[in-house]
Amino acid sequence: MSDWIAVAAMLVVAAALPVSLAVLSWLLRPSVPEKQKRKTYESGEQPTGTTDVRFNIQYYLLALMFLVFDVETVLLIPWLVTFADNPGTLLPAFVFIFVLFIGVGWAWRNGGMEWVKPQRAVSVSEG
């Protein structure tokens, strides 16, 4: 039972510490409202246009795929170096690589690797 009391105490401290520090900084900071403080800062440049800019979703998908495969490679190399002397541990690594290749093939087939998706051709009968 004492183990659960320690866990509960840790959860209370983990929740109370950030909240109390945020409240304390809100109470102690100086408040000097100015128009310049509320302006958008663009590294010294005057902001132009609106903030409602639409980015191509392909950018995010490509970045996410890069992160996934980059992290998997970083994790896979030490795994293979550490367990290279034992051939029995290489089978899970090859299965893992195979699953990654299936994921790349699926993304490639569904257009996840294309930066700009091609426009669909309109036939004469449709238009």
PASEBA-1860 file (N, C-alpha, C; in nm, 3 decimals):
! residues 127
1> MSDWIAVA> 0.082/-0.119/0.000/0.000/0.000/0.000/0.087/0.126/0.000 ~ 0.203/0.120/0.065/0.288/0.239/0.073/0.347/0.273/-0.064 ~ 0.360/0.173/-0.152/0.409/0.201/-0.287/0.311/0.288/-0.363 ~ 0.183/0.264/-0.346/0.082/0.343/-0.416/0.074/0.484/-0.360 ~ 0.103/0.499/-0.233/0.106/0.634/-0.174/0.221/0.714/-0.235 ~ 0.334/0.649/-0.257/0.447/0.716/-0.319/0.415/0.755/-0.464 ~ 0.347/0.668/-0.536/0.308/0.699/-0.674/0.210/0.816/-0.676 ~ 0.112/0.814/-0.585/0.015/0.923/-0.579/0.083/1.054/-0.542
9> AMLVVAAA> 0.178/1.050/-0.449/0.250/1.171/-0.413/0.331/1.225/-0.530 ~ 0.392/1.135/-0.606/0.467/1.178/-0.723/0.376/1.242/-0.827 ~ 0.258/1.184/-0.848/0.164/1.242/-0.943/0.115/1.379/-0.898 ~ 0.091/1.395/-0.769/0.048/1.525/-0.717/0.157/1.629/-0.737 ~ 0.280/1.593/-0.706/0.391/1.687/-0.723/0.412/1.717/-0.872 ~ 0.402/1.615/-0.957/0.420/1.634/-1.101/0.313/1.725/-1.159 ~ 0.193/1.722/-1.104/0.087/1.809/-1.153/0.095/1.947/-1.090 ~ 0.132/1.954/-0.964/0.131/2.083/-0.893/0.250/2.170/-0.929
17> LPVSLAVL> 0.365/2.112/-0.955/0.484/2.192/-0.981/0.471/2.281/-1.105 ~ 0.434/2.230/-1.222/0.421/2.319/-1.337/0.312/2.425/-1.320 ~ 0.201/2.385/-1.259/0.092/2.482/-1.239/0.136/2.591/-1.143 ~ 0.201/2.555/-1.034/0.244/2.656/-0.937/0.352/2.747/-0.996 ~ 0.444/2.693/-1.077/0.546/2.778/-1.139/0.484/2.873/-1.241 ~ 0.385/2.827/-1.316/0.318/2.915/-1.412/0.243/3.027/-1.341 ~ 0.174/2.994/-1.232/0.102/3.097/-1.156/0.201/3.194/-1.093 ~ 0.310/3.144/-1.038/0.410/3.230/-0.976/0.472/3.325/-1.078
25> SWLLRPSV> 0.505/3.276/-1.197/0.562/3.365/-1.298/0.460/3.467/-1.347 ~ 0.332/3.431/-1.353/0.228/3.524/-1.392/0.213/3.635/-1.288 ~ 0.228/3.599/-1.160/0.216/3.699/-1.053/0.337/3.791/-1.044 ~ 0.456/3.740/-1.070/0.578/3.817/-1.049/0.626/3.896/-1.171 ~ 0.582/3.862/-1.289/0.635/3.930/-1.407/0.580/4.072/-1.416 ~ 0.658/4.162/-1.470/0.609/4.298/-1.489/0.510/4.302/-1.606 ~ 0.409/4.383/-1.591/0.309/4.397/-1.696/0.318/4.537/-1.755 ~ 0.370/4.545/-1.877/0.383/4.673/-1.946/0.315/4.655/-2.082
33> PEKQKRKT> 0.185/4.683/-2.090/0.117/4.663/-2.217/0.157/4.771/-2.319 ~ 0.203/4.727/-2.434/0.238/4.817/-2.543/0.189/4.757/-2.674 ~ 0.168/4.842/-2.773/0.125/4.793/-2.904/0.235/4.711/-2.971 ~ 0.359/4.753/-2.953/0.470/4.685/-3.018/0.485/4.540/-2.968 ~ 0.450/4.515/-2.844/0.464/4.379/-2.790/0.364/4.283/-2.853 ~ 0.255/4.334/-2.900/0.151/4.248/-2.958/0.169/4.227/-3.108 ~ 0.265/4.294/-3.170/0.289/4.279/-3.313/0.367/4.150/-3.340 ~ 0.343/4.095/-3.458/0.416/3.977/-3.501/0.558/4.017/-3.537
41> YESGEQPT> 0.655/3.940/-3.489/0.794/3.969/-3.518/0.845/3.872/-3.621 ~ 0.893/3.924/-3.732/0.942/3.841/-3.842/1.090/3.867/-3.866 ~ 1.171/3.856/-3.765/1.316/3.876/-3.776/1.351/4.014/-3.832 ~ 1.280/4.114/-3.788/1.307/4.249/-3.832/1.230/4.291/-3.956 ~ 1.168/4.195/-4.025/1.092/4.226/-4.146/0.949/4.262/-4.108 ~ 0.890/4.349/-4.185/0.750/4.383/-4.163/0.664/4.267/-4.214 ~ 0.572/4.218/-4.133/0.488/4.107/-4.179/0.395/4.152/-4.291 ~ 0.379/4.066/-4.389/0.288/4.095/-4.500/0.190/3.980/-4.514
49> GTTDVRFN> 0.074/4.010/-4.562/-0.027/3.906/-4.586/-0.097/3.865/-4.458 ~ -0.175/3.760/-4.471/-0.251/3.710/-4.356/-0.179/3.590/-4.296 ~ -0.224/3.549/-4.182/-0.166/3.431/-4.117/-0.233/3.303/-4.163 ~ -0.334/3.314/-4.245/-0.406/3.197/-4.295/-0.339/3.147/-4.421 ~ -0.225/3.082/-4.406/-0.149/3.029/-4.519/-0.169/2.879/-4.523 ~ -0.205/2.827/-4.638/-0.227/2.684/-4.654/-0.100/2.619/-4.706 ~ -0.047/2.526/-4.629/0.070/2.451/-4.671/0.023/2.319/-4.732 ~ 0.101/2.273/-4.827/0.072/2.145/-4.890/0.091/2.034/-4.788
57> IQYYLLAL> -0.007/1.947/-4.773/-0.001/1.838/-4.676/0.109/1.739/-4.710 ~ 0.150/1.734/-4.838/0.256/1.643/-4.878/0.387/1.675/-4.805 ~ 0.409/1.803/-4.775/0.530/1.841/-4.700/0.532/1.769/-4.566 ~ 0.423/1.772/-4.495/0.417/1.709/-4.363/0.428/1.558/-4.374 ~ 0.363/1.499/-4.474/0.371/1.354/-4.490/0.513/1.309/-4.522 ~ 0.580/1.384/-4.611/0.716/1.348/-4.646/0.810/1.366/-4.525 ~ 0.789/1.473/-4.449/0.871/1.495/-4.330/0.847/1.384/-4.227 ~ 0.723/1.343/-4.211/0.692/1.236/-4.115/0.754/1.105/-4.158
65> MFLVFDVE> 0.748/1.075/-4.287/0.810/0.952/-4.335/0.962/0.958/-4.318 ~ 1.021/1.074/-4.342/1.165/1.088/-4.320/1.199/1.060/-4.174 ~ 1.122/1.118/-4.082/1.150/1.096/-3.940/1.136/0.949/-3.902 ~ 1.032/0.885/-3.951/1.011/0.744/-3.917/1.129/0.659/-3.965 ~ 1.168/0.675/-4.092/1.273/0.591/-4.145/1.410/0.632/-4.094 ~ 1.429/0.759/-4.063/1.556/0.803/-4.006/1.574/0.746/-3.866 ~ 1.470/0.755/-3.784/1.479/0.702/-3.647/1.496/0.551/-3.650 ~ 1.425/0.484/-3.739/1.438/0.338/-3.746/1.579/0.298/-3.788
73> TVLLIPWL> 1.639/0.374/-3.878/1.776/0.343/-3.919/1.872/0.366/-3.804 ~ 1.853/0.475/-3.732/1.940/0.505/-3.618/1.928/0.397/-3.512 ~ 1.809/0.341/-3.494/1.791/0.234/-3.396/1.838/0.099/-3.448 ~ 1.832/0.080/-3.578/1.865/-0.049/-3.635/2.015/-0.074/-3.640 ~ 2.094/0.028/-3.669/2.240/0.009/-3.682/2.303/-0.039/-3.552 ~ 2.278/0.025/-3.436/2.337/-0.030/-3.312/2.286/-0.170/-3.279 ~ 2.161/-0.196/-3.312/2.105/-0.329/-3.288/2.184/-0.433/-3.367 ~ 2.208/-0.406/-3.494/2.281/-0.502/-3.577/2.427/-0.516/-3.534
81> VTFADNPG> 2.490/-0.405/-3.495/2.629/-0.411/-3.452/2.641/-0.489/-3.321 ~ 2.547/-0.469/-3.232/2.553/-0.535/-3.101/2.528/-0.685/-3.113 ~ 2.432/-0.722/-3.196/2.392/-0.862/-3.202/2.440/-0.933/-3.328 ~ 2.542/-0.879/-3.396/2.590/-0.940/-3.520/2.658/-1.075/-3.495 ~ 2.713/-1.093/-3.375/2.782/-1.219/-3.347/2.685/-1.336/-3.326 ~ 2.560/-1.307/-3.301/2.460/-1.412/-3.280/2.364/-1.412/-3.399 ~ 2.374/-1.509/-3.489/2.289/-1.509/-3.609/2.141/-1.522/-3.579 ~ 2.105/-1.575/-3.466/1.963/-1.591/-3.432/1.892/-1.458/-3.410
89> TLLPAFVF> 1.967/-1.355/-3.374/1.904/-1.225/-3.350/1.893/-1.142/-3.477 ~ 1.952/-1.187/-3.587/1.942/-1.112/-3.711/1.808/-1.133/-3.781 ~ 1.741/-1.245/-3.755/1.613/-1.270/-3.819/1.509/-1.162/-3.783 ~ 1.492/-1.126/-3.656/1.398/-1.017/-3.626/1.436/-0.885/-3.693 ~ 1.566/-0.860/-3.707/1.609/-0.737/-3.775/1.568/-0.740/-3.921 ~ 1.585/-0.852/-3.988/1.545/-0.862/-4.128/1.393/-0.856/-4.145 ~ 1.320/-0.912/-4.051/1.174/-0.899/-4.054/1.134/-0.753/-4.037 ~ 1.201/-0.684/-3.948/1.176/-0.542/-3.925/1.204/-0.461/-4.052
97> IFVLFIGV> 1.316/-0.488/-4.118/1.350/-0.419/-4.243/1.247/-0.452/-4.351 ~ 1.203/-0.576/-4.357/1.101/-0.615/-4.454/0.971/-0.538/-4.432 ~ 0.931/-0.524/-4.308/0.809/-0.448/-4.276/0.826/-0.301/-4.316 ~ 0.946/-0.245/-4.294/0.972/-0.108/-4.337/0.962/-0.094/-4.489 ~ 1.014/-0.193/-4.562/1.004/-0.188/-4.708/0.859/-0.200/-4.755 ~ 0.781/-0.278/-4.686/0.638/-0.286/-4.719/0.573/-0.149/-4.698 ~ 0.609/-0.081/-4.589/0.555/0.053/-4.564/0.596/0.153/-4.670 ~ 0.722/0.146/-4.714/0.769/0.237/-4.819/0.696/0.207/-4.950
105> GWAWRNGG> 0.680/0.080/-4.982/0.608/0.043/-5.104/0.464/0.090/-5.102 ~ 0.398/0.075/-4.988/0.259/0.119/-4.976/0.250/0.270/-4.992 ~ 0.342/0.344/-4.926/0.340/0.490/-4.937/0.370/0.534/-5.079 ~ 0.462/0.467/-5.145/0.498/0.502/-5.281/0.380/0.477/-5.376 ~ 0.317/0.361/-5.359/0.203/0.327/-5.445/0.085/0.422/-5.427 ~ 0.064/0.470/-5.305/-0.048/0.559/-5.278/-0.014/0.706/-5.297 ~ 0.105/0.737/-5.347/0.140/0.875/-5.377/0.197/0.952/-5.261 ~ 0.237/0.886/-5.157/0.292/0.955/-5.042/0.432/1.008/-5.063
113> MEWVKPQR> 0.501/0.959/-5.166/0.636/1.004/-5.195/0.640/1.117/-5.296 ~ 0.526/1.150/-5.355/0.522/1.255/-5.456/0.509/1.390/-5.388 ~ 0.587/1.486/-5.435/0.580/1.618/-5.377/0.453/1.689/-5.421 ~ 0.421/1.682/-5.548/0.300/1.743/-5.601/0.222/1.634/-5.672 ~ 0.096/1.619/-5.635/0.015/1.516/-5.699/-0.027/1.563/-5.838 ~ -0.019/1.475/-5.938/-0.059/1.515/-6.073/-0.209/1.540/-6.081 ~ -0.245/1.637/-6.164/-0.386/1.668/-6.184/-0.449/1.556/-6.267 ~ -0.574/1.526/-6.239/-0.645/1.423/-6.312/-0.680/1.476/-6.450
121> AVSVSEG> -0.655/1.399/-6.550/-0.686/1.443/-6.686/-0.836/1.440/-6.708 ~ -0.889/1.545/-6.768/-1.032/1.554/-6.796/-1.053/1.512/-6.941 ~ -1.138/1.410/-6.959/-1.162/1.365/-7.095/-1.264/1.455/-7.163 ~ -1.275/1.443/-7.293/-1.366/1.525/-7.371/-1.510/1.497/-7.333 ~ -1.544/1.372/-7.303/-1.683/1.338/-7.269/-1.725/1.397/-7.135 ~ -1.631/1.417/-7.041/-1.665/1.474/-6.910/-1.684/1.625/-6.917 ~ -1.601/1.694/-6.994/-1.598/1.839/-6.989/-1.683/1.901/-7.091
END
